[in-house]
Amino acid sequence: MPRPPKFDLPPGACDSHIHVYGEKSRFPSMPVNGREMEDHLLDDYIAVRDALGLSRTVIIQTPHYGNDNASMLNSIKTLGLENARGVAVTAPEISDIELDALHAGGVRGLRFGIELVRGMRPDYLEIFAERIASLGWHIQYRSTEEDLPMLAERMSRLFV
């Protein structure tokens, strides 16, 4: 059983980055770098969240699901839109209707990470930034010392 902190969290305190893995029979995951994911079930997280006194959660799509955001969306639905949001991973060819469906499901950002090493086109950042601007979403980018220098100029243009 998780122990509560020895201090009171402020009202509305948010866990800003968690990963949830749904039941494997319903949400099959794939290995990443040869590593299968152990269970990180929503009910277990809820017990920790409640013990800590957190009231809001941001669920980040995990690489183990690729572009399939179903587990994340299910977790957001279970937690409720008043308490949870998500950051999705998707393919560049996603339709505007699919982006709108992600938004309705609580997604408020897209995640990129270390994809240049795996073949991501550098212009994906601009393509996605333009497409999600009207939704008010953000881009979360996790880089390495190898790919950040290649993207520095592109990224700086996005913040103007």
N, C-alpha and C positions, 0 to 999 in steps of 0.2 A: 504494500500500500504506500503510495507516495506521501511524503510529509509536506505539510504546508510551509511556506517560508516564514521566517521569524519577523517579518515586517508586512505591513499592509500594502498591497499594490494599489496604484491609483485607479479610480473608476475608469472603465473602458480599456484597461491594459490589454495589449495585443501580443500574441505570439506571431511574429512576422515571417517565420519561415519553418514550415514543417513539411514532412513527406508522410503520406499515408498509403499503405498498400492494402487493398481490399482482399477479401477472401479469394484465394487462388483459383477456386473452382469457378468463380464469377468474373474475376479480373486477372486472367493469367498474365504474368510478367515474363520478361525475357532477361537472360543473363547480360550483364554489362561487364566487359573486360573479364569474361569467364566467371563472374561472380553472381550467384543467385541471391536474391534478396530474402532476408529473413522476415518474419511477420512484423509489421508495424501497423496494427489494426486500429481503427478509429475508436473503438470502445476503450482500448488501452490509453490512447491519447486523451480521451475525455476525462478519464480518471486523473491523469497528471494535470491537465488543464484546470480541473475543478479544485484539486488540492492546492495548486499555485494561486488560484483566485483570478485566473485570466478570463476575460469575457469575449474576446475576439480572436480570430485565427485567420492566417493566410496560409493556404495549402499550395505548395509548389509542386508542379508536375515533376515526376521522377523520370530519369532516363530509362528505367526498367519497363516503362509503359510506352516508350517511343512517343508517337503522336496521338495515341489513344488516351484521351483525357477523361474517360468514363469513370474511373475510380475516384479521381479528384472531384468531378462534378457530383458524384454520388455522396461523397463526404461533405461537400458544401451543402447539398440539399438536406442531409441528415442534421447538420449543425444549424441550418437555417440561414437565409440570406441576411438576416439582421446581425448575425454573429460571424459570418465566414465569407471569405473571398478566395479567389484562386489566381494562380499564374500558370498559364498553359504553355504547351509546346505544340507546334503545328507545322505543317508543310506550307511552303509558299503558295501553292496552288489552292489553298483553302478558299471557299467561296465567301462572299459577303454574308450570305444567309447563314453559313456555318459560324462565322465570326459573331453575328448577331445572336445566334443560339448560345454560344459560349458566354457572351455578355449577359444574356438573360439568366444563365446558370450561375452567375456570380464571378466570372473571370474578369480581371481588371488589368492584366498584363501578359506579356509573352516573355518566355525565357529562352535565351540562347546561351550555349556554353561550350567552349572549346571545339566548336564545329569546324573551324578553319582547318584544324588538324585532320578532321574527318571529311573534309570536302565541302563545307558550307561556302556558298558564293558570298563574297564580301558585300555585294549590293543587297543581300537579303535584309540587312538592317534598314537601309533606306526604303526598300519596298514595304516592309512591315510597318515602319514608322509612319509612312504616309497613309497606309490602310487603316491603322488603328487610331490615328489622331482624332478622328471624329467621335470615337468611343471614349476618349479620355484615358486610354490605357497607358501604361508605361512599358518599357523594355528592361528586362533584367538580363544583364550580360555577365557571365563568368568567364574569365579569360586566363590565359597562361602568359608567361613572359615571351612565348613564341608568337602568339597571334595578336596581342594587344598593340604592339608597335605597328603592325600592318593595318590596324583599324583605327588608330588614334585620330587621324585627320577626318575620316568618315564620321566617327562618333562625335567629334567636336562640332561638326556641321549640324548634327541633329539637335544640339542644345541651344541653337540660336533662336 
